[in-house]
């Protein structure tokens, strides 16, 4: 396991300790106490910067790597730190042995800082086999979380979940009921009771007095019956693959849920070949606890318990039931709230889509006032939904298939035998040396001659300003941590600065039309270029999902943006037309509207459930879950608007004019501009830092 310190913390101020539950590591001394990386961990010879350190997992090693910033963790292994610790810490969990060696970064109890995980087939590899990375810095995530809490009004209190020390951010704590066996999770009883109260009351028939139904439908892939066979009241034919359809009703008096239905339909729930399955009774206490232990065997009355791994159709029903709670799906104001078939990505099997109308579980947010309060702090779903926008590291249902609500990426990634797990500590986004200042933001302007102008916490890492260019610069994009950026020219040439890497370009290729924009992947390990005819060119870990390059357009493409997952993107034309490709969704556009001036910029919201278009007169058009906070559309401008960038929270934005003037709107702050300066060439874009 290799640890790279890419933050502005000195390696003498980053501490690590391995706590083992099985097996051994080398050097063995790293399990004795929390020690600094520098001077204690071996230096990785594959990293010429000297900022990478490593230790080796011996076969069957299982445990945790505890990482802390600023000071060592005191008390390990007998006493673990809690969310009240005055210093920042994180936990990498690993299992190297058995049938499925895995590694993950746990953010279930708290979020203190990002840690990016990648695995390689061999030490020093360059092409990752699997990745779990954060798309934003600590500051950006904290800002988004704070915005989510503010949107909840009196149902949550930011001051109760966010910790600072000496003015510095320490952590965001997940909601907690204080029960040690729940690992700091909230008591879900309040959430369950709130759902029960919203379900229809049955007034006649066998379920009279009950509330419901809720429907659990999905496809079970089948399994080999246990050996020796289970001999309880269930036959092994229940393990036959196929659809199941279970409905349940809650007893308002006890909170218990009773489920009944059919198993292994051939072509859909209740299809040909379906047979009646066992009734299942889930107590309120078991359901509340089961939401947190979904990866372990279920504990419901009626279902068999003779399977060592819990791998039968009743486990699948249980996983879907509790997984829908994990994702905040049941009782939501989006989707039906009552059916999992269209929520989990198994219909049709293996398509990773929800064609029957299922909605993303984390967005748009539920209406104000519908979140249950948990001890006066943040609600469970608000924490999980905000954090999951930026990384798959926080996804609870380990026994599930990670659903349409998340990234469809497991938070556990496999460790290759004899390979390498690479852990990276990225920048925080703090201002000031040693990340000692407040959590602030900034922005950069870019001119057509490649000049870069940095403001606020955005640093300058170099530019093409003094270089001879074949074609003018037309766009700028920042790396996920904000420690670098790419410039792109109209001929497709890419110029990388800071921690931005060069993964290829169209600079040496013959283009049908000029390049007009650039969008990085969430990992920062690739990017897309877009041409004015809609052609898309993918580099690094960016994948091609389609383009408008072969289509007849009413007006040229002027900008693009990637979805939060990186599995799709939007193209926008100067007439306001929006083209959604891959997993990007279409929420509307200005394409059919009469515009005073052409569209020149575009940005997606943090959730990916909306976007803004900006016109050259400063007009802003908010679509989907994007909010309108004001614009320069009704103002007299010295020069036209040429670019647009949203704040990390999505609650504000900057417009930039060709003379370098910056206009900060919503929660965007003004840190200065080139508006009063003499420029060699006009400004062509702006990007948040």
C-alpha positions, 0 to 999 in steps of 0.5 A: 500500500502506497500513500502519496501526500499531495497536500500542502501539509508537510509529510512530518505533519501527516501521521499513519498507523496500521491496526490489524485484526489478522495477519501481518505487515512489513515494516512491523513497527508501523502497527505500534503507534501513530507516527509521521510519514516522514522518517518512519514509513519507507519512501516509495522509490517509484515517486521521484518527488519523495512524497510517497511512502509504503508498507506491505500487506502480507497474505491474509492481512486485515485491518485499518490504516488510520491517517491523521493531520497535524498530530498523531492519534493517541490511544490506538489500538485500544482507544479509537478517536471519535467525532469529538477529537480535536484533530482530523482523521480518516480510516482506510479499511482493507482485507487482503486475503480470502475470496474477495480482498478489498479496500475502502475509505470509510466516511460513514461516521464523519467526513474530515478530508478526501483520500483517493484510492486507486489499485494497480496490477503491480507496484508503480503501475500507471493504469489503475484497475479500480478507482474511488476518488473525490471530485472536489476538495474539502472546502468544496464538499464542506460548502455543499454540505452547509448549503444542504443544511441551510436548505433544511431550515429548522430541521438541521443545525450546521453548528451541531455537526460541523467542528472547527478548531482555531478557525480551521475546519475539522470535520462534518459528523454524520447524524448520531444517536450515540449508540456505539453498536451503530457506529455513530449512525442515527436512530432510523426509528424516526425516519421509519415512523415518518414514512409510516405516517405518510403511507395510505391507511387501509380501511377495509380487508385483511390489512385494515388499520395498516398503512401501505403498501410498499412494493419490493420488486427486482430480479434475483440471479439465483444461487447454488443451494447450501451443502448440506441442503437447508432442511427448514420450512423452505425448499431449495427451489426458492433459489431459482433465478427470476423476478420477485414481487413482494408487497408490505404493510406497516402496523402503525402501533408496532412499526412492524412490516409484513411482506408477502409475494411471489418468487422467480417470475420468468419475464417480470414480477408476477410473470409466468412461472411465479410461485408464492414465497414465504411471508416475511415479518420485519420488526421496526427494531430490526429494520432500523438496525438492518439499514446499517448492517445490510451486508450481513445476514438479514434477521427477519421472521419467516425467512430461512437462516441456514445460509452461511452467506445469506445468499438467497432470494429473501436476502435480496428482498431484504437488501432491496428493502433496506437499500431503499432506506439507505438511499432515502428512496422510500417516502420521497417526493420524487419517483413513486416512492413505493417500488424498487424495480425502477430504482435499482439498476437491474431492469432489464438485467445488466443494463444499468438503467431505469427505463421504467421511470425510476428516479435518482435517489439523491436528487432533486432534494425532497421538499422543505419540511419533509426531513425527519429531525435527528437529535436536532442535527443533520438528517441522515439522507442530507448527509449521505446525499451531499457527500455521495455527490462527490465520491462513491466512498460513502455508500452504505448498502454493501450487499446491494448493487448501489442503485440508480441513486449513487454512482453504481460503484461499490465503495469496496474495490478489489485488491489485486494479488501482488498489486498495489493500493495507492492512497492519495491525500489531495489538497484541502482547498485552504487559503494560506501557507500550510493550509492554516487559513479559512476555507475560501475560494477563488477563480481564474480568468484566462485570455485568448493569448493564454494569460492566466489571472488568479484571484482569491484562493486560486493559485497561479501555476503558469500560463501560455501568456508569453508563448507563441501559439498556433491558435488562440486559447478558447477555454480553461478547466481546473483539476478536481483539487484546484492545484492545476488547470488545462488551457485548450486552444481552438486547434485542440492543443492542450497545455497542462499546469500545476498538478494537471497532466497531459493525456493527449490532444487534437492539436496535431489533428485536422479538425472539421471545426474549431475546438470551443471548450474543455471539460475534465473527468471527475478524477482529473485523469482525463478530459473531453474537448468539444468542437463547434460542430458538436464533435467530442474528443476523449482523452485519458480516462474520459470515455466517448458516449456520443456527440452532435458531430454528425448532426445538423445543428441550428447554431454552433456548440459553444460549451460543454460540461460533464456529469458528476459521475463522469459517465456523460456530458452536455453540449450547449449551442449558441441558441440555447439548445442543450444536448444530453449524452451518456447519463446526462439528463435533459431538463429543458433549454432555451433552444426554442426561445427568442434570445436577446443575445447568444448563449456563451457559457454553461455550468451544471449544478453539483447534483447534475440535476440541472444547469445554467446557461449564460448569454453574452448580455449577462442573462442567466437561465436556470433549468432543473434544480439550478436556482436563479440568484440574479444576473447582469442581463438588465445591466449596461456592460462595458464588454460582453460576457464570455464565461461563467462558473458556478460556486462549489455549493451551487448557490451562486456563480460568477460571470466574466466579461471580455475586459476581465470584469467579474460579477459575483452573484448569490454566494459567490464572492468577489476577489478582484478582476482584470476589469480595470487593467489593460489586457494584451488580449481579451478574456475568454473564460473563467473557472472557479478555484 
